[in-house]
Amino acid sequence: VQLQASGGGLVQAGGSLRLSCAASGSISSINIMGWYRQAPGKLRELVAYITSGGTTKYAGSVKGRFTISRDNAKDTVYLQMSNLKVEDTAVYYCNVEASSGRFVTYWGQGTLVTVSS
């Protein structure tokens, strides 16, 4: 299973970006899809996840500003980020729990989001 993330870039504070992460390969089913981020000098942290049933969970710091969604037909997860803040600057990683026989957690390559003041 491979994950291809895209959509990062440079944006001014208050702006918006949309991240995408598409899973490909031998996949029989996908359970949880999510996004993590890691800022310089900090630990990787959960941003949001969405279950196969559509249940979502957000970090407190992004609740109300970020929206996670998924397209099961395309095995793709999205992260719509609005009202971005400088502190949202980080490398964002998608994370997918997928099965091709047994469930395994996979990580995307990371996409850099830089928010300028």
Disulfide bonds with the S-S distance in Angstrom:
Cys21-Cys94 2.07
